[in-house]
Amino acid sequence: MKKLCILTVLIFVSGLGLNAKKQAELAGAWGGDATLDMEAEANFLTLTLELKEGKLSGHMTGEYGTLDASPLSEIRLEDSVFSFKVMAAGPGGGEIGITFKMKVSGDSMEGTLEIPDMGASGTWEAKKQK
């Protein structure tokens, strides 16, 4: 029983180390086109991530001004899936939440975005900026 507990702790701790490494690899600037299903024109989004005290934080900016260094919330990294939420300027001056769920592979990520308040969804593909 004692060996099983020690093995469980070692697996957990090594998993934390791998997650910390993956978080560190995400730190930096990412940029790419986001396209909503209902829009023909793409919007170039820039995501800036920092790793502080073992936690990811960041903000997002868009070329059309709806995102202006808007802070991220609900940041999660599970395996190679990176998800977060950002608040953007919505129609009529209010704020709307945009949820991203991205698959990370090296220096690129691609995935979906959802805007529940507008009943909209789309895709975003980004590359890490050098």
N, C-alpha and C positions, 0 to 999 in steps of 0.2 A: 504494500500500500504506500509506504514511504517513497519507494522508487517511482511509483506512478505519479505522486504529487510533485516530486522533483522534476520529472520529465515534463509534466504539464506546465510547470513554471518556466522551464527552459524554452519550451516551444513558444509560450506567450511572450517572453522577453525577446527571443530572436525575431518574432513577428513584429514587435514594436520597433526593433532596429531596422528591419526592412521597410516598414512604413515611414520611418524618419528619413531614410535614404530616398524613398520615392518622393516625399514632400520636398526635400532639398533639391531634387532634380526638377521639380515644377517651378521653383523660384526663378523669377525673371519676367521678361515681357513676352507676351504671345499676341499674335495678330492674325486676323483672317476675316473672310466674308461670312456674314450671317444672312440667311435668306428666309423670310417668312413665307409660308405656303400661299398666303393671299397676296403677296407682293412680288412683282417681277424684278425689282431693283434690289441688289444686295447692299448691306450696310457693313462697312469695315469696322470691326470692333477690336479694341486693344485691351488685353487683360494683363494687369501687372500684379505679380504675386511676390510676397516676401515671407521668409521663414523667420519668426521671432520666438525665441524661447520654446522651440519645438512645435509651434503652431503656425499654420498658414494664415495669412491675411492678405488683403489686396483690394484693388478697385478696378473698375472697367470704364472705358471711354468709347463713345461711338462717334462716327464722323458727322452725324446729323444733329448732335446736341441733345438727344434724349438721354444719353448717358454722359455725365460730365464728372469723371473721377468718382463715380458712384461706388460706395463701399460694398464689399461682398458680405454676405451672411450665410449661415447654414452650410459652411464649407465642410465637405467630407471627401475622403479618399479611401476607397475600399478596393483592394486589388489594383486594377488599372483603371477603375472608374472614378472620375473626379466630378463632383457635383457641387453646385453653389447657387445662391440666389442673389439677385441684385435688383434694386429699386430704380425705376426709370421714370422720366416725365411722361405722363399719359395724356390722352386727349382731354381738353378742357382744363389743363393745369394741374390735375391730380397726379398721384403716383401709382404706378402699376409694378407688380413684381414679375420678374422674369427668372425662371428656373432653368438652369443648364445641367445637362447630364452628358459628360464627355468621356470617351474612351481614349486613353493616353497611350501612345506608342512612340517611344523615343522623343524626338523633337517635334512631334505633331500630335494633334488631338482633333477628334471629330465626334459630333454627336448631335443631340437635339436640344431645342429650347422651347419652353412653353410659357405662354402668357395667358393664364386662366381668366383674368379679368376681361380680356378681349376675345376669348375663345380662339386664340391663335397659337400656332406652333410652327416650327421651322427647323433649320439645321445651321450648324456653325462648324467650320473647318478652320483650324488655326495652326500656325507654325511658330516655334520659338524663335524670337528675334535674336540675332547674333550681335 
